[in-house]
Amino acid sequence: MSEAQKISVENIVASTSLAEKLDLNQVALVLEGAEYEPEQFPGLVYRLKEEKTAILLFRSGKANCTGGKTIESVRRTIKTVSKKLEKAGMPVIKDPVITVQNIVAVYDLKHDLNLNAIAITLGLERVEYEPEQFPGLVFRVAKPKVAMLLFGSGKVVCTGAKTVEDIGIAVEAVRKELQAAGLLN
């Protein structure tokens, strides 16, 4: 089994533009179950149960999709919402460009980690570790630009990636660096 197969994508956040502008009061009537309380938050929240995703729509026509575990799930969410708006007579952008903003994934190194030793060995430039504040060590990988949260259990959370491939590259970089420092067998 390759490294990429062991990486579990937990959340993909992507943005797009669905329209030139949206009347969110009208959208709230069209999207059954949508949450729109402009005095609390300027966007409308619509959850898709079948995809287990949510989409935030704004008056500007911009939208953010969250909760997808695959790019395809994000695409289906955006397409579903776009079709519902179009069916209700609202002008929508055909084939909107989808931009991945962040992918969060988890990985298990399958080894306990000595976070104190890692913090000392890898240096303060790329590491943040304050166990009184947070039980994980934040390790910043320069290329690809991601943050890896390492926990004593060997579990790793990767955040900030733009592609699943970036996560695999970052996980391998961390593994190699820890092995080279003698901190991972």
Residue pairs with C-beta under 8 A, 6 or more apart in sequence:
3 168
3 171
3 172
4 164
4 165
4 167
4 168
6 107
6 108
7 105
7 106
7 107
7 158
7 164
7 167
7 168
7 171
8 105
8 106
8 107
9 69
9 70
9 103
9 104
9 105
9 164
9 167
10 69
10 104
10 105
10 106
11 66
11 67
11 68
11 69
11 102
11 103
11 104
12 65
12 66
12 67
12 68
12 69
12 70
12 71
12 73
12 74
12 100
12 102
12 103
12 104
13 64
13 65
13 66
13 100
13 101
13 102
13 103
14 64
14 65
14 68
14 71
14 74
14 78
14 98
14 99
14 100
14 101
15 62
15 63
15 64
15 65
15 98
15 99
15 101
16 62
16 63
16 65
16 78
16 96
16 97
16 98
16 99
17 60
17 61
17 62
17 63
17 93
17 96
17 97
18 57
18 61
18 62
18 63
18 78
18 81
18 82
18 85
18 92
18 93
18 96
19 61
19 85
19 90
19 91
19 92
19 93
20 61
20 91
20 93
21 59
21 60
21 61
22 57
22 58
22 59
22 60
22 61
22 85
22 90
23 59
23 90
24 36
24 38
24 43
24 44
24 57
24 58
24 59
25 36
26 88
26 90
27 34
27 36
27 44
27 57
27 85
27 90
28 34
28 36
28 44
30 84
30 85
30 88
30 90
31 44
31 46
31 81
31 84
31 85
33 46
33 47
34 44
34 45
34 46
35 44
35 45
35 46
36 43
36 44
36 45
42 58
42 59
43 56
43 57
43 58
44 56
44 57
44 58
45 54
45 55
45 56
46 54
46 55
46 57
46 81
47 53
47 54
48 54
48 55
48 77
48 80
48 81
51 67
51 68
51 73
51 76
51 77
51 80
52 67
52 69
52 73
53 65
53 66
53 67
53 68
53 73
53 74
53 77
54 65
54 66
54 67
55 63
55 64
55 65
55 66
55 77
55 78
55 81
56 63
56 64
56 65
56 66
57 63
57 81
61 93
63 78
63 81
64 101
65 74
65 77
65 78
65 98
68 74
68 77
71 98
71 100
74 98
74 100
75 98
78 96
78 98
82 92
82 93
82 96
85 92
86 92
100 162
100 163
101 162
102 159
102 160
102 161
102 162
103 158
103 159
103 161
103 162
103 163
103 164
103 166
103 167
104 157
104 158
104 159
105 157
105 158
105 161
105 164
105 167
106 155
106 156
106 157
106 158
107 155
107 156
107 157
107 158
107 167
107 171
108 154
108 155
108 156
109 154
109 155
109 156
109 175
109 178
109 184
110 154
111 154
111 184
111 185
112 152
112 153
112 154
113 137
113 150
113 151
113 152
113 153
113 154
113 178
113 183
113 184
114 152
114 183
115 129
115 131
115 136
115 137
115 150
115 151
115 152
116 129
117 183
118 127
118 129
118 137
118 139
118 150
118 178
118 181
118 183
119 127
119 129
119 137
121 181
121 183
122 139
122 177
122 181
126 139
126 140
126 141
126 142
127 137
127 138
127 139
127 140
128 137
128 138
129 137
129 138
135 151
135 152
136 149
136 150
136 151
136 157
137 149
137 150
137 151
138 147
138 148
138 149
139 147
139 148
139 149
139 150
139 174
140 146
140 147
140 148
141 147
141 148
141 170
141 173
141 174
144 161
144 162
144 163
144 166
144 169
144 170
145 160
146 158
146 159
146 160
146 161
146 166
146 167
146 170
147 158
147 159
147 160
148 156
148 157
148 158
148 170
148 171
148 174
149 156
149 157
149 158
149 159
150 156
150 174
151 157
156 171
156 174
158 167
158 170
158 171
161 167
161 170
175 184
178 184
179 185
